[in-house]
């Protein structure tokens, strides 16, 4: 039995899976499990003996699965919790993986101050330490100034120009862009997942597993921390955020990933700058996913990341001109546009 999907790629995936297990296609039960912001789709394969596996369909014309495969093998060999690869066909774009279930971390969240949320974030931060301690960054692409800059430029291109119709750069943008890149490059280089968000952490047998790590890079030590703490699901009080950042700094120093000379004020400033960089990138990416790729559900998340950006800039007073523009011009324009699209109620 299969799902109702009868597309040629689905049929090819079904036949490929049958061949891997030496079974007729009719003996397999293959059902769509999830899609993501790329062209990848995931199917759950139910085998006659009761086991299940996850199949990734990543069309080679749109998705290069080699980084995922290489990183999965290296990280698993290093003892990190990633799904095992049971079969790989890069030419076809088909992979068979461990089935980690249907519980991404955000499904364990309640209110932002709920004890379970706090505990899960503690566990996720412990996993960041484990990732940085166990995964060498040497073979990963560099999160260099060019990549950091391209990500920042998504904000004026897609959020300002294509979404809001604003072609002029904001006051203080050039100075902010340069400062955020410099701050990121000043940090120690580690293995960076690059989307260490709750949706990419699977809870399986009460353990966290990493998924969607194909875009991992060698980059700033604080990036995955702010991906988690300033992600799409939760917002935490400044005191709690600062406490977690300080705890992370102290542990990274004990582990030898941060120099002992890295003071609290310096690291906290770098973290806030990194958080501002990511928030600007996400605002641009969410507009691009909607306008270019026809993906629904991203525009209504823009206000959430705008608050993240505002919180970060509040700790970077040297960029007051941009911060004022954000409050006086960008926020009202964004809210008007969301009302026009029916995504917010008119005040």
C-alpha positions as CSV (number, residue, x, y, z in Angstrom):
1,X,0.0,0.0,0.0
2,X,1.3,3.5,-0.8
3,X,0.1,7.1,-0.5
4,X,-2.0,8.7,-3.2
5,X,1.1,10.3,-4.7
6,X,1.5,8.8,-8.2
7,X,4.1,11.2,-9.6
8,X,7.1,9.7,-11.5
9,X,9.5,10.6,-8.7
10,X,7.3,9.0,-6.1
11,X,7.2,5.8,-8.2
12,X,10.9,5.9,-8.7
13,X,11.5,6.4,-5.0
14,X,9.1,3.5,-4.2
15,X,10.9,1.2,-6.7
16,X,14.3,2.2,-5.4
17,X,13.3,1.5,-1.8
18,X,11.9,-1.9,-2.8
19,X,15.2,-2.7,-4.5
20,X,17.2,-1.8,-1.4
21,X,15.2,-4.3,0.7
22,X,14.8,-7.0,-2.0
23,X,11.0,-6.7,-1.9
24,X,8.3,-6.1,-4.5
25,X,7.0,-2.5,-4.5
26,X,3.5,-3.7,-3.6
27,X,4.8,-5.0,-0.3
28,X,5.9,-1.5,0.8
29,X,3.8,1.2,2.5
30,X,5.3,4.6,1.6
31,X,3.6,7.8,2.9
32,X,4.5,11.5,2.7
33,X,5.9,12.6,6.1
34,X,7.0,16.2,5.6
35,X,8.4,18.8,3.3
36,X,10.6,21.8,4.1
37,X,11.6,25.2,2.8
38,X,13.7,23.6,0.0
39,X,12.7,21.1,-2.7
40,X,13.3,18.2,-0.4
41,X,10.4,15.9,0.7
42,X,10.4,13.2,3.3
43,X,8.5,9.9,3.2
44,X,8.0,7.3,5.8
45,X,8.7,3.8,4.7
46,X,6.8,1.0,6.5
47,X,8.5,-2.4,6.0
48,X,6.6,-5.7,6.3
49,X,8.6,-6.7,9.4
50,X,7.3,-3.7,11.3
51,X,10.3,-1.5,11.0
52,X,10.1,2.0,9.5
53,X,12.6,4.2,7.8
54,X,12.7,7.8,6.5
55,X,13.3,8.4,2.8
56,X,14.6,11.7,1.6
57,X,13.6,12.8,-1.9
58,X,16.0,15.5,-3.0
59,X,15.9,16.2,-6.8
60,X,19.5,16.5,-7.9
61,X,18.6,19.4,-10.3
62,X,17.6,21.5,-7.2
63,X,19.3,19.9,-4.3
64,X,22.9,18.7,-3.8
65,X,22.8,15.9,-1.2
66,X,26.5,15.4,-1.0
67,X,27.1,17.8,1.9
68,X,24.3,16.1,3.9
69,X,25.8,12.7,3.3
70,X,29.3,13.6,4.1
71,X,28.4,15.5,7.3
72,X,26.1,12.8,8.5
73,X,28.8,10.2,8.2
74,X,31.5,12.4,9.9
75,X,29.3,13.6,12.7
76,X,27.9,10.1,13.4
77,X,31.4,8.7,13.5
78,X,32.2,11.4,16.0
79,X,29.5,10.2,18.3
80,X,26.9,13.0,17.5
81,X,23.2,12.1,17.5
82,X,22.4,12.2,13.8
83,X,20.3,9.7,11.8
84,X,22.2,6.8,10.3
85,X,22.3,6.4,6.5
86,X,21.1,3.0,5.3
87,X,21.2,3.7,1.6
88,X,22.3,6.5,-0.6
89,X,21.8,7.2,-4.3
90,X,23.2,10.7,-5.0
91,X,22.5,10.4,-8.8
92,X,18.8,9.9,-8.1
93,X,18.6,12.1,-5.1
94,X,17.3,9.3,-2.8
95,X,18.5,8.6,0.8
96,X,17.2,6.1,3.3
97,X,17.7,7.2,6.9
98,X,16.7,6.3,10.5
99,X,13.1,7.1,11.3
100,X,13.3,9.5,14.2
101,X,9.6,9.9,14.6
102,X,7.3,12.9,14.3
103,X,8.3,15.0,17.3
104,X,10.4,18.1,16.5
105,X,11.4,19.9,19.7
106,X,8.8,22.6,19.4
107,X,6.1,20.0,19.9
108,X,7.3,19.8,23.5
109,X,6.9,23.6,24.1
110,X,4.1,25.2,26.1
111,X,4.4,28.8,27.4
112,X,7.8,30.5,27.2
113,X,8.4,30.2,30.9
114,X,7.2,26.7,31.3
115,X,9.6,24.5,33.2
116,X,9.7,21.9,30.4
117,X,10.6,24.5,27.8
118,X,13.5,25.8,30.0
119,X,14.7,22.2,30.6
120,X,14.6,21.4,26.8
121,X,16.5,24.5,26.0
122,X,19.2,23.5,28.6
123,X,19.5,20.1,26.9
124,X,19.7,21.8,23.4
125,X,22.5,24.0,24.6
126,X,24.3,21.0,26.0
127,X,24.0,19.5,22.5
128,X,25.6,22.7,21.0
129,X,28.6,22.2,23.3
130,X,28.7,18.5,22.2
131,X,28.6,19.5,18.5
132,X,31.3,22.1,18.9
133,X,33.5,19.7,20.9
134,X,33.1,16.7,18.7
135,X,32.8,18.1,15.1
136,X,35.9,19.5,13.6
137,X,35.1,22.6,11.4
138,X,38.1,21.9,9.1
139,X,36.2,20.2,6.2
140,X,33.2,22.6,6.3
141,X,32.7,25.6,4.1
142,X,33.9,28.8,5.7
143,X,31.3,31.2,7.1
144,X,33.4,34.1,5.7
145,X,32.8,37.8,5.1
146,X,31.3,37.1,1.6
147,X,28.7,34.7,2.9
148,X,27.8,36.8,6.0
149,X,27.4,39.8,3.7
150,X,25.2,38.0,1.2
151,X,23.0,36.9,4.0
152,X,22.7,40.4,5.3
153,X,21.9,41.8,1.9
154,X,18.8,39.6,1.7
155,X,17.1,42.1,4.0
156,X,17.3,45.2,1.8
157,X,16.8,43.1,-1.4
158,X,13.8,41.0,-0.4
159,X,12.3,42.6,2.7
160,X,12.7,46.3,1.8
161,X,12.7,46.4,-2.0
162,X,10.6,43.4,-3.1
163,X,8.2,43.2,-0.2
164,X,7.8,46.8,1.0
165,X,8.8,48.6,-2.2
166,X,11.5,50.6,-0.4
167,X,14.6,51.0,-2.6
168,X,16.6,53.4,-0.4
169,X,19.0,51.9,2.1
170,X,18.1,52.7,5.7
171,X,20.2,55.2,7.7
172,X,23.2,53.5,9.3
173,X,22.8,50.4,7.2
174,X,26.4,50.3,5.8
175,X,27.9,50.8,9.2
176,X,25.7,48.2,10.8
177,X,26.4,45.7,8.0
178,X,30.2,46.1,8.3
179,X,30.1,45.9,12.1
180,X,28.0,42.7,12.2
181,X,30.4,41.0,9.7
182,X,33.4,42.1,11.7
183,X,32.0,40.9,15.0
184,X,31.1,37.5,13.5
185,X,34.6,37.0,12.1
186,X,36.2,38.0,15.4
187,X,34.8,35.0,17.2
188,X,36.5,31.5,17.4
189,X,35.6,29.2,14.5
190,X,33.6,26.0,15.3
191,X,31.3,23.7,13.4
192,X,28.0,25.5,13.0
193,X,24.8,23.7,12.2
194,X,23.4,27.1,10.8
195,X,19.8,26.4,11.6
196,X,19.9,25.1,15.1
197,X,16.2,25.8,15.6
198,X,13.7,23.6,17.5
199,X,12.2,22.4,14.2
200,X,15.6,20.8,13.3
201,X,16.0,19.0,16.7
202,X,14.0,15.8,16.8
203,X,13.0,14.2,20.1
204,X,13.4,10.5,19.8
205,X,13.4,8.2,22.9
206,X,13.7,11.4,24.9
207,X,17.0,12.3,23.2
208,X,17.6,15.2,20.9
209,X,18.8,14.4,17.4
210,X,20.2,16.8,14.8
211,X,18.6,16.9,11.3
212,X,18.8,19.3,8.3
213,X,22.5,20.0,8.8
214,X,23.4,20.0,5.1
215,X,24.2,23.8,5.3
216,X,26.7,23.4,8.1
217,X,29.7,25.8,8.0
218,X,32.9,26.6,9.9
219,X,31.9,29.8,11.6
220,X,31.3,31.9,14.8
221,X,30.9,30.1,18.1
222,X,27.8,32.0,19.1
223,X,25.7,31.3,15.9
224,X,23.9,28.1,16.9
225,X,23.3,29.5,20.4
226,X,21.4,32.5,19.1
227,X,19.6,30.3,16.5
228,X,18.2,28.4,19.5
229,X,17.5,31.3,21.9
230,X,16.2,33.7,19.3
231,X,14.4,31.2,17.1
232,X,10.9,31.1,15.7
233,X,9.0,29.7,18.6
234,X,10.0,31.4,21.9
235,X,11.0,34.7,23.3
236,X,12.7,34.9,26.6
237,X,13.2,37.7,29.1
238,X,16.5,39.6,28.8
239,X,17.7,38.3,32.2
240,X,17.2,34.7,31.2
241,X,18.8,35.2,27.8
242,X,21.8,36.9,29.4
243,X,22.1,34.1,32.0
244,X,22.1,31.4,29.3
245,X,24.7,33.3,27.3
246,X,27.0,33.7,30.3
247,X,26.6,30.0,31.2
248,X,27.6,29.2,27.6
249,X,30.6,31.5,27.7
250,X,31.9,29.9,30.9
251,X,31.4,26.3,29.6
252,X,33.1,27.2,26.3
253,X,36.1,28.5,28.2
254,X,36.3,25.4,30.3
255,X,36.2,23.3,27.1
256,X,38.9,25.4,25.5
257,X,36.7,26.7,22.7
258,X,36.9,30.3,24.0
259,X,40.1,31.9,25.2
260,X,40.1,32.5,29.0
261,X,40.6,36.2,28.1
262,X,37.1,36.4,26.6
263,X,35.3,38.7,29.0
264,X,31.6,38.6,29.7
265,X,30.9,42.1,28.2
266,X,32.8,41.3,25.0
267,X,31.1,37.9,24.4
268,X,27.6,39.3,25.2
269,X,28.2,42.1,22.7
270,X,29.3,39.5,20.0
271,X,26.2,37.4,20.8
272,X,23.8,40.3,20.3
273,X,25.6,41.3,17.1
274,X,25.3,37.7,15.8
275,X,21.6,37.7,16.8
276,X,21.0,40.9,14.8
277,X,22.8,39.4,11.8
278,X,20.6,36.3,11.9
279,X,17.4,38.2,12.4
280,X,18.1,40.5,9.4
281,X,18.9,37.4,7.3
282,X,15.7,35.6,8.4
283,X,13.5,38.6,7.6
284,X,15.0,38.6,4.1
285,X,14.7,34.8,3.7
286,X,11.1,34.7,4.8
287,X,10.2,37.3,2.2
288,X,12.1,35.5,-0.5
289,X,10.4,32.2,0.4
290,X,7.1,33.8,-0.1
291,X,7.7,36.1,-3.1
292,X,10.1,33.9,-5.1
293,X,9.3,30.4,-4.0
294,X,5.5,30.7,-3.4
295,X,5.8,29.3,0.1
296,X,3.0,30.1,2.5
297,X,3.1,30.8,6.2
298,X,6.3,32.8,6.4
299,X,5.2,36.4,6.3
300,X,3.1,36.2,9.5
301,X,6.4,35.3,11.3
302,X,8.1,38.5,10.3
303,X,6.9,40.4,13.5
304,X,8.4,37.7,15.7
305,X,11.8,38.2,14.2
306,X,11.5,41.9,14.1
307,X,11.1,41.8,17.9
308,X,14.3,39.6,18.0
309,X,16.1,42.2,16.0
310,X,14.9,45.1,18.2
311,X,16.1,43.2,21.3
312,X,19.5,42.7,19.8
313,X,19.9,46.3,18.6
314,X,18.9,47.5,22.1
315,X,22.2,46.0,23.3
316,X,24.1,47.7,20.4
317,X,23.6,51.5,21.1
318,X,26.3,52.4,18.6
319,X,23.7,51.7,15.9
320,X,21.1,54.1,17.2
321,X,20.4,55.6,13.7
322,X,19.3,52.2,12.3
323,X,17.4,51.4,15.4
324,X,15.4,54.6,15.2
325,X,14.6,53.9,11.5
326,X,13.5,50.5,12.5
327,X,11.1,51.8,15.1
328,X,9.8,54.9,13.2
329,X,9.7,53.7,9.6
330,X,10.2,50.0,9.2
331,X,7.8,48.6,11.8
332,X,4.8,50.8,10.7
333,X,5.5,49.9,7.1
334,X,5.6,46.2,7.8
335,X,2.4,46.3,9.9
336,X,0.6,48.2,7.1
337,X,1.7,45.6,4.5
338,X,0.7,42.7,6.7
339,X,-2.8,44.3,7.1
340,X,-3.0,44.8,3.3
341,X,-2.3,41.1,2.9
342,X,-4.9,40.1,5.5
343,X,-2.2,38.7,7.8
344,X,-2.9,41.2,10.6
345,X,-6.0,43.0,11.7
346,X,-6.1,46.8,11.2
347,X,-5.5,48.7,14.4
